[in-house]
Amino acid sequence: MLTSQKSIQKIERGTITTPAGFQVAGMHTGVKRKRNDLGILYCNEPANAAAVYTLNEVKAAPLYVTKESLAKEGKLQAVIINSGNANACTGEQGKKDAYTMRQVTAEQFSLPEHYVAVASTGIIGLEMPMDKIIPNIKNLKLATTEDSAAQFGQSLLTTDKFNKSACYQATIDGKTVTMAGAAKGSGMIEPNMGTMLAFLTTDAVIESNMIDRALKEATNKTFNCITVDGDTSTNDMVIVMASEKAGNKTLTPEHEDWSQFVALLEKTCEDLAKMIARDGEGATKLIEAEVYGAKNDTEAIQVGKSIVSSSLVKTAVYGSDANWGRIIAAVGYSGAVVNPDTIDMSIGTIPLLKDSQPTTYSEDEASAYLENEEVKITVDLNVGDGKGKAWGCDLTYDYVKINASYRT
């Protein structure tokens, strides 16, 4: 079933294998107690590809291996992924293990090694359980079914409560182009990137350097606009692979449908980003901050992230307390240009401030709105034309419980 949103359509039951040319698999090897912990994303032919990585100076071994693979030709045909162990801060042995995962995957699927990327997520500082991972790479059975996509999605998860996927289509050059993705992330999330993995597939005809350009633009408006706890992880990565099966003319910024492709990518990334924010460890509510009237778009996003990352705002939302003082404080210390006399603010459709002065509103009505699972905070700074969004979640008792016993 398709749900129309302007010229981009959501594929309600679409999966990461809906774009032509992709297969996946996921399975349980014993790295984690119960859930799947090994997965693979595979393209039937070498796909043009690009990636973005964590800005943490401490980077896990798989990131170096993936960067090396992409640097050779800008193409990938497989991504081998494990969860339960991050392979981070594991020294030379960790790098050897990441290279071994790449090598064994390449051999199993008869690929050049540089066509294989490696991704890991989980506990930092533990040696990889290669005795569980390596023998099971040969047991990964590729398929395109909804079940195989669900098994793949589960293989990415750590403390996540649910699989995260999105799929959209658009018309480019009169051809149907599909974009889809799967992601994980619920804690240690302050992307730039956060502990977050995302894998996107498309059948668009596009070169690797153009994917890289579009991905960076999309990431800055989506994945880099979410926060759960302000921690930037060691393993974060977003990879886009293009099978080029759609039959459109090669996409570049000069192509008349370039903006359509970028919007398709952004919409898919935005859905995944919001799911990550919604699934924050212990979270019960998604918080969206939409900011208008900033000096520019960058500062609008800056203000939005300041709001959704504020522990005081997050706890107020959890407690359904319409404490707008916490919101305006987060606006004020965001570092963006602010006129303290011109700020308008609302939650949902309820105005709280006009020209920085409190409006008359019902506390009961505001508290009732904050009981919703999705809470929207809107701020108009009235200093410029910049606009942007950011997403986060409430801060609950369970967040402390989960992270106090993550390794035990």
N, C-alpha and C positions, 0 to 999 in steps of 0.2 A: 504494500500500500504506500502511496506517495502523498506526502503532505507538502503542499506548495508553500514556499517562502520566497516571494519575488520570483526571480528566474532560477533559483536554486531549489532543488527538490530533495527532501529527506527520504531516504529509503529505510522505512521503519524496521524491516527485518534484514537489512543489509549487514554484511560482515566485512572483515578485512580481506576476504577472498572474493567479494563481489566485483571489484575491478578485474578485468580479464587478465589471466596469466599467472595468478597467485594461488598458492596452496599453503596450508599450515598443519602443524601437529603439536600436541601437548601431552605430557604424561607425568606420572609420579615415579620418582626414582629412589626416594627415601631421604633426600636432603632435608625435606620438610616432613613433619609427622604424617600429614594426611593429604594436603592439597598438591596438585600438580606442581612440579618444580623444574621441568625442562621443556623447552618449546623451540620451534623453528618456524621461521617465515621464509618461504621459498618462492622464487619466480622461475617460470619455465625457461626463460632466456635471460641473459645478462640485462639488468635494469639500470638505467641511468639513475643516479642516487646522490643524495647530499645529507648532511647531518649537522646538528648543533650539539654542543656539549656543555657540561657544568662549567661555571666560572670559578669553582673552588680550586685553589692552587694545589690541593691534594687530590689527585685524580686516580681512579681505580685502573688496574691493569687493562681491562677490556677496552677502555676508551683509547688507549695508545694503539692497540691492535686494530681497532676499527678505523682510526684515523689513517693508519698505515695502509690498510686495505683500500680505502677510498682514494688515497693520494695517487695510487698507481694509474687508474683509468677513470675514476669517477663512476664506477659501476659496481653493483653488488648483485648477487644471485641468491644469497642465503644469509639469514641472521640467526645465529644460535644463541639461545637465551636461557639462563638459569636464574632461579630465585632461591632464597634461603641463605645464600652466601654472596657477599658483595665482591669478593676477591679484591679488596682495597686494603692498602697498608700491609701487603703480604710480600713485599720485597721482590727479589729476583725469582723466587719460586712462583709467586703470583703471576709474573709475566710469562714464565715458562708454561704455566697452566693455561693461561689465556691463549697462547700460541698453539698449545696442544689441542684445545677445543676447536680452534680454527682449522688446524691440520686434519683432525679426525673427521670433522664435518665435510671438509673438501673431499677427502678420500671417499667417504660414504656416498656422497652425491655426485662424484666424478666432476669436481669443479677445480679451477685454479684457486689456490689459497687466497689470493687477493680479491676473489669474488665473495668471500665470506667475512661478515662482521660478527663481533662477539659482544654480548651485553650480559651484565650480571647485576643482581640486586639482593640485598639481605644484610646480614650481620657483617660489620667491618672488623678486620683484623684476624679472621680465622682462615687457616689454610683451606684451600678448596678440597671438597670431598670427591676427588677425581675418580675414586674407585666406584662411585655411584653414577657419576655423570658420563664418563667416557664409554663404558660398555653399553649404555642405553641410547647413545646417539643413533646406533644402528636400528633401534627399536621404534624410532619416530616414523610413523606412517602418515605420509602426506595425503591430504584430502581437501576438498572445497566445501564441505557440508557445514551447516549451522553448528552441528555438534562438534566438529573438528575446530571451528573457530572459537567455540566456547571453551573447549579444552585448552586451546592455545592461550586464550585470554586468562584463564585461571593459572597457567604456568608462569605468568608474570607477577602474580600478586605476592605481597608479604603480609602486612597488617590490614590490607584492603578488605572491605566487607563485600564488594561486588566487582564483577567484571566491568570494564569500561570500554565501550566501542561506539563508533559513529560512522555513518555512511551517507554521502550526498551525491547528487548528479546535477550536471548542468549541460547545456548545449553549447558547443564550441565548434565553429566552422560547420554547423549543421549536423555535427556528430554528437552522440551522447558520451560524455566524459564522466567517469566515476572516480570519486575520492573516498577512501575509507581509512579507518585507523583503530588501533587498540592501544590501551595505555594502562599503566599502573601508577599508584602514588596515593598515600594518605597521611604520611608523617615525614618529618624532616623536609618540609616543602617550603622553600622560598626560591622558586625557580629563577633562574639566571644560570642554570636550571636547578630545581629541588630534587628530593630522591624520587625520581620520576623517570620512567621509561615510556616512550611513545613511538609507535611504528605506524607509518602511513603508507598506503598503497594507492596508486592511480594508474589508469591506462592511458593517460594523456601522452601525446608526443611532445617531449620537452627535453632539452639537453641538461646535463648535470649542473652546469654553472647557473642556468636559469632556475633550476630547482633550488639551488643554494640561495639565490637572491630572494625568491618568493618565500622560502622557509624562514629566513631571518626576519623578513617583514612580518610574516604571520606569527612567529614566535613572540616577537616584541609586543604584539597586540593581544596575545592569548596566554600561552604558558608562562610568560614572564609577568603576567598580571595576576597571578594567583599566589596565595600564601596560606599556609596552615599554622606554622610555628616559627617562621623566620630563620630556620636552619637550611643552609645550602649544602646538599650532599656531595659525595665524591663520585657518584656513578651516573649522573643524569645524562640522558641522551635522547634526542629525537631524530629518527631516520625516516626519510621519504624515498620510496622506490617507484620508478615509473616504467611500466612494461611497454609503453608506446603502442598498445593494441587498438586504441580508439579510432585511429585513422584521421585525426585532425592535422592541419598544417602545423609545423613546428612552432611552438609557443616562444615568443620573445616579448619584451616590453613594447615592441613596435606592432605586434599582432593586435588586431582590433578587439580580440576577445581576451587579451592578457588580464585585464582587470577582472573579468569573469572567472578566470582560473585562480587568481589570487584570492578572490572572494570565496571560491569553493574550498580552497585550502584553509583559509581563515575560519570559515564556518565549522569545518570538521575539527580543527584544532580547538576552537572555542568550546564546542560540545565536550571534548575530552578534558579540557582544562577545568570546566565547571564541574564535571563529574569528580575530578580529583579533589577539588576544593570541597565539594559536598561530602566526600568520603573521608574527610580529615579524621584522624584518629580520635575516637570518642565523640565526634561531631553529631549534632542533631539537626543543624540548620545550615543552609547555604546563605552566605551574605554576599550581595552584589552591591558595589558602590559605583554609581554612575555620576561622573563629574562633567559639568559644562562650564563655559565661561572662564576657562583657565588661560594663561598666557599662550600656551600651545598644547598640542596633544600629549607631548611627553610629560609636561607638568600636570596635566589632567590625570594621567595614569599614576603619576607620583602621589598625588593627593588621594586617589582611590586606594592605592596600596597602603598608604599610611592609615587610612580608616580601617580597612579590613584586617590589617596586621596588629592593630592596637589591642592589647590584652584586655584593657578596660572596656572597649567597645564590644569585643567578643564575649566577655562575661556578661555584659548588660543584655546582649541579644539572647544569650542562653537563659538569663533570668527574666526575659520579656520585660525589661525595664527601659522605657523610652527616655533614657538619660542623654539628651542631645548635647549636654556639656562635654561629654567624652568624645563625641564625634567632632565638635568644633575644635576641641583641643588637638585632635589628631590632624585636622586640616591645618591648624596654625603651626604645628611643628614639622610639617611635611617637607619644608624647604622650598616649596613653590611660592611664587608671587601671590600674595593675598592682600586684599583690602579688608581690614577687620570690620568695616561698616557696610559691606555690600553683599554679604553671604546669605543666600537662600538655601533652605534645607527642608527635606521631607523624608518620611519613611512611608513606603507604599504611596498612597494618594493623600496622606495626612501631612499638611504643612506644619513644620515645627518652628522655622525661623523665616523672617522676611526682612531683608536688609539688616541682618544680624540681630534682629529683635524678636523675642518670643511671640508666637501667634497664640491665639486662643484655640485650644484643641482639647479633646477629651482624653485624659490619661487612660481611662478604661478602654477606649477605642484603640489607642496606640498600643497598649499592652496586648490587647486581643490580636492585633495585626502581627505582633512579634511572636505570637504562638505558632505562626505558619512555618513550614519547613523551608521556605524560601523567603528571605527578607531583602527588600531593596531599599537602599539609602541613596537619595538623590541630592546632590549639592551643586549649586550654581554660584561660582565665585564672582561673576560679573566683572571680570577684568580683561577678558579677551575672547577669542573664538575657539580655544582648544577644548577638546572633549575626549573622554576615554572611560574605560570601565576596568574594574578590578574585582576579583572574587576571593572569598575566604570562607571561614566557617566559625561557628561559636566555639568557645573554650569551656570544656566540661570537666567534671571530676574524672571521668573515664580516661581523658587524655593523660592525666598524671598516672593513673593505674597502669595503662598500657605501656607507657615509656619507662615506668619504674621497674618493670619486670620483663622488658623486651627480650633479654637474653636467657631468662630462666624458665 
